[in-house]
Amino acid sequence: MPTLDTFGVEPTPVLRSSARNRSGQVLCAECGAYVGDTKQSQAVRNPQYAGADASLNEDLDFLVTYGWHCDRHGAEIVMPIRVGGRSLSVLSDGWVGVRVQFADQVVRWVPTPRRELPDGYLAVSGSGRGE
Ligand SMILES: [Zn+2]
C-alpha cells in the first residue's frame, strides 16, 4: 500500500529542544520565530525511540507528544515540553515519559499519553528510574 513516504509529500518531523528568549517566550529552535501559541498535542511520525524504550520503534509509528511546533520549514519542527522521567508531574494523569532521540542526537524524555503505548508496555518496561 502506498504511504505518504512513497509520494514524499510529508517529511518526517524534526524533534528539537525549544528555545526561549530573555522574556521566557518559547521560540523555534531552528528559526527563532515565536511559537508560544502552538502549545498543544503534536503527532510525530517515526520518531527514534531510544534507550530502554527502543522496542517502541517496532510497535509505535506515531508518537503523540505535547509541546510546540514550527511549520516554517520543509519538515515540521516539533519541540516537546521538558519532562524528567517516566512519571510526570507537569501534565495531568494519563501522561508518561518515553525516551526519544532528538535531531541533535541527544536522548530526552518526552511526554506521551499512556493510552497511546502498546498494551502492557509500562508493566514490562517499569518506571525507567535509575537509567
Ligand atoms: Zn522555525
Boltz pocket constraint, residues with backbone or C-beta under 6 A from the ligand:
constraints:
  - pocket:
      binder: B
      contacts: [[A, 28], [A, 29], [A, 30], [A, 31], [A, 32], [A, 33], [A, 70], [A, 71], [A, 72], [A, 73], [A, 77]]
      max_distance: 6.0
